[in-house]
Amino acid sequence: MKPSMISKLEILYARYKKIELTLSNINQVSNKKKLRDLSKEYLKISKIVQYFINWKKYKKDIKATKKLLGDIEIGKMAEEEIKKLKFYKHSIEKKIKILLLPNDPYEGKSCFIEIRSATGGDEAAIFAGDLFRMYSRYSEINRWKIDIYNMNESEKGGFKEIIVKITGKEVCKKLKFESGGHRVQRVPETESQGRIHTSTCTVAIMPVLPESEEFKINSSDLKIDTFRSSGAGGQHVNTTDSAIRITHVPTGHVVECQDERSQHKNKAKALSILSARIHAAELAKKNAKNASMRKNLLGSGERSDRKRTYNFPQNRVTEHRINLTVYRLNEILDGKLDILINPMLEKYQVDIFSSSLKEKK
């Protein structure tokens, strides 16, 4: 590693030891907010500090073992041992360099997830329902909270569109690569010939922004319509025009919300989704030059716009962006999404690391 990087790690190590000492004398910290902030910082840097401690140990061991190379009896054993130690040291260096990369500012935030049926009619809507259940189960596994903001159910089951807010730790970090076209290949229940049909849905992940970062929307740019709610929900859906449709005229974004009985609450929810959607579209434009990021938010929804394929006859899921195929479709649809998400995150980190090296050159 370069001296500048080692120097930075030494500073982190000194900071780590200082916080550790402070936290060990917890009675001396009267300010609860300060205690909480120190605990968060300690956890944040602990992983990289532990890697650095191990790196220094391997470096020391290599230096000590090199002294044995001239020994007639154990020289060859020392040479093999040095190869192993250098391999471990190099592996740790790569992990440290990745951890030192700047974090995505939205990784720790909650998100909106929007699932829409695209190509395939009723079968696409049914698949949208399957995707919603998959993300719901994944949220349960991660102890995240799900709130439905709007849904447009299909007559044959599933959803033409559903928008939910997922709240919890590192939601955006885990789900940010779910955006794009999801393709399903299976035999629909209505297919008498047993032929496999191909349908698609689009998924959009949009960070939930704090009020201070929300996209500022001028009221004059909005076209707001009210209409009567449809679907389940009780007698109120037939008696009140509580549903809201907001159109952002400059961009053409349209958001509907009818989940709440209150028109005021539906409007607030719709505005928060609209702000997140516009902000996400702006982010997509900025990231369009980066090959490791999605070039657009939703994709076209056509069969050719496939980021992931779910093949039911073969119990197979293929993540096309990293050429990963696994035969664990049932597990994935039951919420075990880390099978796909973890390799995606690793690939993303490696790509960002490689890009940073090219920029430095």
Steps between C-alpha positions, in 0.01 A plus 500: 500500500608857438642698797208747474249217543694350793511845660122531465453157655726591792282806566187280490667254739588780745143629481366148556711455816396841630128424456551155654653663808215750524234232469673285763449792742137544406414679825717791388275562195197688628372608157285216362517633143879510515506145636275383219711677235822355641351149501396536135844629402667216691294239315557674168880491519546178699499270196768690309712539816490124561610441142785748551609324822509168312686662209771627735526155658551332160757765406689434823479122448635529144795705623576246774465200267736654242779465756463123475551482122873442538451202729589175318244286684192722503577747217254342256227482766559868576467582130160323480389670820591843358289429189198421720554805718534728197178357355308571824657845527405585140141378556466726803644793305225464238231493770648805672513696173135419428397605851686829458295588191244779552159367599187550295324780696166321460609151611378541856160641402160341467340481156186491291465197276272521200400181317311523171373230267634559150486249213273200541158624614344304788804276537725805546266630771508163678881508483497853648315345794770232527771768506313695768480187715873435441596850619256472791658175617849648457392797712370266771834314503684833541243632752407791275159666508277513191227759438283480190464846343298409193385190316300429189387139515441282195173309454684169452727556802818691568549868423510728203701728728597506866712754688626429851734672743758275666649637819803356677876470519694510170188450288638697205836328519338159468231585245657765276577253220145363487403781262439386143319237297411168664402224258301186584477181295232251603183320395197710606211320671274604211730338238338174384782407258771513768696768315748719685413870496740790553383806691677798653468740790699812579633582844617844614688569823485860624672625818275658761638849548497700822307827477825698472596308183161463335467624145341844517176489303322818400126472552449676166668199329243260639169380359299345783190286440278329755298188432309230679711220647455154356556152641478366854485738791146524628202723429708820485634408156153544355416825672811721499729640232806441719735362233760738358671515163789748466665579169834683496456691175870579424610134520173319428527287815159384627437363849175364640425424864175362643614291794385748766145612574621857534555701184759706687701188596479361148630830362794501744590143405470574129727804531766301685496233227512767230798669663683168530420406140628829356812481716563137394466597134758776549735253671459257208609772257809577707592132524436424132873521419589245766482152348436337838181699562158486334480735202130557564259445783217291360617372164266457206294209633549311175607134497847604382549724806604224737716542803388178665314194374290266716453164321242285682532171303872484580478654850762745366577868556752682282645839597611623159706795622759277665438179300385313810263203474365312802250216518328622816194681365267383779737623772547838332127557456461409867718797594855361495611781270851522646583210267492761221554827685832418669679409173357818343636714783842333479513559124400863549772557761765343275385712204513820706844403631627431146358834380675685781834343402452606136421856607818515712709384204 
